[in-house]
Amino acid sequence: MHHDVIIVGGGPAGLAFARALHGSGLQVALVERQPEPELATPRDDGREIALTHRSIATLKALGAWAHLDPADIAPLREARVLNGGSPFALSFDAQGSEDDRLGDLVPNHRIRAALFQAVADQPGLEILAGVAVATVLAERTGVTVTLVDGRVLRARLLVGADSRFSSVRQQLGIGAHINRLGRSMLLARVAHEEDHHGIATEWFDHGQTIAMLPLNGRRSSAVLTLPAADIDDLVQLDRAALGTDLTRRYHRRLGRMTVLAGPDVYPLAITWSKHFVATRSALIGDAAVGMHPVTAHGFNLGLQSQAMLARLIRAAAARGGNIASPLLLRRFETAHRLAALPIYAATNAIVSLYSDERPPARLARMATLRAGTHLPLVRSAVSRLLMQH
Ligand SMILES: Cc1cc2nc3c(=O)[nH]c(=O)nc-3n(C[C@H](O)[C@H](O)[C@H](O)COP(=O)(O)OP(=O)(O)OC[C@H]3O[C@@H](n4cnc5c(N)ncnc54)[C@H](O)[C@@H]3O)c2cc1C
């Protein structure tokens, strides 16, 4: 064996997992098709990641948090869900927790850069950047990974962290529920006239969903979800016209908006792998569960998945055991399934309830919001879920 572990994919989940194996004594290879300069200073992709307290603690433990510029970290104090023209808002706050925040918003490209800095000189880690994995073969005796340039790697364990359309997953013969929703998200960083007070809003208006995520100063990340063809039309607008359009769509709640960066567009697709493990292999991050971004849990869940797997592997390595045993892999799968299923199901329920324009669904939305505003228990349960995951 050339390595103990081969990780396919140097996105945030793959990088975090590589770092979590630091000091385990294992020889690790990480293969990423993007070239190293792109890993070290990734392009701004417009995504603002809402990190929960647990994720922040994990990033601190991995040594990545210290590489973030405090100017890039924006506190998220409250989240509100609005429905159409209704005055009712379902509000989630930190319920008097120590620092009075639900979490922090950090740009995705800064998280990736910080994680890369954390692993850059890690002993025992070989980073093969700028080369894609062509094929993987996982057998009882070991795994074989062939790169597009013809190099062949062998290891005891394969970890797929290669996105929601994971080719590792496909080659391992693991099926997945893939739902392409026919909608896209447009992301634009905007400046606006009014204060947001650290409050994120998710507004399910008729025919459109628009979220505003509060950044430092009078700036927000505007996230607009529409049918894919409508987003394609909007992308053609220049920044001034897009700012005017977003201001109108948001009913001037934050005053006039000016586009500072973007737009970036993401076609929406949600994925759920039927298994998270196979012979000598495991899936983490979006390769295991590709969440709808509406509840902002995809990376939070991905970070949890890698931490869970790393913990089991480190324990096995420390006692000289088998880091790819079927029992270990099954324990990872069971634990991650238990963690992921409730939040995946709740997110999909929210999406279908709020994007259905038929009258019964609109009534149900109103009822849910009214119930939520009048049932403190519902609110506090959701807030706890938000803060924990
Ligand atoms: C608009 C939007 C907003 C979001 N907001 C939030 C949020 O607020 N909170 C949150 O928790 N999550 C959020 N998410 C989700 C989050 O961005 C993802 O969960 C996270 O990026 C997944 O990381 P990953 O490492 O699993 O996969 P990816 O980031 O997809 O990385 C996969 C990596 O694998 C590499 N790769 C793929 N195939 C190969 C191959 N064959 N060989 C070599 N390398 C390969 C790719 O180049 C890539 O670098 C959001 C997502 C979107 C789209």
The ligand as an SDF file (V2000), in Angstrom:
LIG
                    3D

 53 58  0  0  0  0  0  0  0  0999 V2000
  -25.9330   28.6840   -2.7450 C   0  0  0  0  0  0  0  0  0  0  0  0
  -25.4680   27.7820   -1.6520 C   0  0  0  0  0  0  0  0  0  0  0  0
  -25.4750   28.2350   -0.3340 C   0  0  0  0  0  0  0  0  0  0  0  0
  -25.0810   27.4060    0.6930 C   0  0  0  0  0  0  0  0  0  0  0  0
  -25.1440   27.8440    1.9850 N   0  0  0  0  0  0  0  0  0  0  0  0
  -24.8020   27.0330    2.9990 C   0  0  0  0  0  0  0  0  0  0  0  0
  -24.8870   27.4690    4.3730 C   0  0  0  0  0  0  0  0  0  0  0  0
  -25.2830   28.5990    4.6740 O   0  0  0  0  0  0  0  0  0  0  0  0
  -24.5190   26.6020    5.3600 N   0  0  0  0  0  0  0  0  0  0  0  0
  -24.0730   25.3560    5.0710 C   0  0  0  0  0  0  0  0  0  0  0  0
  -23.7730   24.5990    6.0080 O   0  0  0  0  0  0  0  0  0  0  0  0
  -23.9790   24.9030    3.7910 N   0  0  0  0  0  0  0  0  0  0  0  0
  -24.3290   25.7160    2.7590 C   0  0  0  0  0  0  0  0  0  0  0  0
  -24.2300   25.2720    1.4690 N   0  0  0  0  0  0  0  0  0  0  0  0
  -23.7240   23.9130    1.2130 C   0  0  0  0  0  0  0  0  0  0  0  0
  -22.2030   23.8550    1.1550 C   0  0  0  0  0  0  0  0  0  0  0  0
  -21.6990   24.8370    0.2790 O   0  0  0  0  0  0  0  0  0  0  0  0
  -21.8050   22.4500    0.7030 C   0  0  0  0  0  0  0  0  0  0  0  0
  -22.4090   21.5270    1.5630 O   0  0  0  0  0  0  0  0  0  0  0  0
  -20.2830   22.2380    0.7460 C   0  0  0  0  0  0  0  0  0  0  0  0
  -19.6160   23.0630   -0.1600 O   0  0  0  0  0  0  0  0  0  0  0  0
  -19.9650   20.7920    0.3670 C   0  0  0  0  0  0  0  0  0  0  0  0
  -18.5840   20.5680    0.4890 O   0  0  0  0  0  0  0  0  0  0  0  0
  -17.9390   19.2490   -0.0820 P   0  0  0  0  0  0  0  0  0  0  0  0
  -16.4930   19.3580    0.2200 O   0  0  0  0  0  0  0  0  0  0  0  0
  -18.6790   18.0540    0.3620 O   0  0  0  0  0  0  0  0  0  0  0  0
  -18.1890   19.3140   -1.6640 O   0  0  0  0  0  0  0  0  0  0  0  0
  -17.7120   20.3530   -2.7430 P   0  0  0  0  0  0  0  0  0  0  0  0
  -17.5740   21.7220   -2.1790 O   0  0  0  0  0  0  0  0  0  0  0  0
  -18.6340   20.1590   -3.9110 O   0  0  0  0  0  0  0  0  0  0  0  0
  -16.2480   19.8780   -3.1370 O   0  0  0  0  0  0  0  0  0  0  0  0
  -16.0110   18.7100   -3.8910 C   0  0  0  0  0  0  0  0  0  0  0  0
  -14.5810   18.7750   -4.4220 C   0  0  0  0  0  0  0  0  0  0  0  0
  -14.2850   17.5440   -5.0990 O   0  0  0  0  0  0  0  0  0  0  0  0
  -13.5380   17.8400   -6.2820 C   0  0  0  0  0  0  0  0  0  0  0  0
  -13.7180   16.7170   -7.2090 N   0  0  0  0  0  0  0  0  0  0  0  0
  -14.8930   16.2820   -7.7380 C   0  0  0  0  0  0  0  0  0  0  0  0
  -14.6740   15.2210   -8.5470 N   0  0  0  0  0  0  0  0  0  0  0  0
  -13.3290   14.9750   -8.5070 C   0  0  0  0  0  0  0  0  0  0  0  0
  -12.4990   14.0160   -9.1300 C   0  0  0  0  0  0  0  0  0  0  0  0
  -12.9840   13.0670   -9.9530 N   0  0  0  0  0  0  0  0  0  0  0  0
  -11.1760   14.0620   -8.8840 N   0  0  0  0  0  0  0  0  0  0  0  0
  -10.6630   14.9950   -8.0610 C   0  0  0  0  0  0  0  0  0  0  0  0
  -11.4080   15.9470   -7.4380 N   0  0  0  0  0  0  0  0  0  0  0  0
  -12.7250   15.9200   -7.6660 C   0  0  0  0  0  0  0  0  0  0  0  0
  -14.1260   19.1610   -6.7560 C   0  0  0  0  0  0  0  0  0  0  0  0
  -13.2300   19.8480   -7.6200 O   0  0  0  0  0  0  0  0  0  0  0  0
  -14.3840   19.8930   -5.4530 C   0  0  0  0  0  0  0  0  0  0  0  0
  -13.2860   20.6850   -5.0450 O   0  0  0  0  0  0  0  0  0  0  0  0
  -24.6320   26.0870    0.4110 C   0  0  0  0  0  0  0  0  0  0  0  0
  -24.6060   25.6340   -0.9080 C   0  0  0  0  0  0  0  0  0  0  0  0
  -25.0210   26.4720   -1.9370 C   0  0  0  0  0  0  0  0  0  0  0  0
  -24.9970   25.9670   -3.3640 C   0  0  0  0  0  0  0  0  0  0  0  0
  1  2  1  0
  2  3  1  0
  2 52  2  0
  3  4  2  0
  4  5  1  0
  4 50  1  0
  5  6  2  0
  6  7  1  0
  6 13  1  0
  7  8  2  0
  7  9  1  0
  9 10  1  0
 10 11  2  0
 10 12  1  0
 12 13  2  0
 13 14  1  0
 14 15  1  0
 14 50  1  0
 15 16  1  0
 16 17  1  0
 16 18  1  0
 18 19  1  0
 18 20  1  0
 20 21  1  0
 20 22  1  0
 22 23  1  0
 23 24  1  0
 24 25  2  0
 24 26  1  0
 24 27  1  0
 27 28  1  0
 28 29  2  0
 28 30  1  0
 28 31  1  0
 31 32  1  0
 32 33  1  0
 33 34  1  0
 33 48  1  0
 34 35  1  0
 35 36  1  0
 35 46  1  0
 36 37  1  0
 36 45  1  0
 37 38  2  0
 38 39  1  0
 39 40  1  0
 39 45  2  0
 40 41  1  0
 40 42  2  0
 42 43  1  0
 43 44  2  0
 44 45  1  0
 46 47  1  0
 46 48  1  0
 48 49  1  0
 50 51  2  0
 51 52  1  0
 52 53  1  0
M  END
$$$$
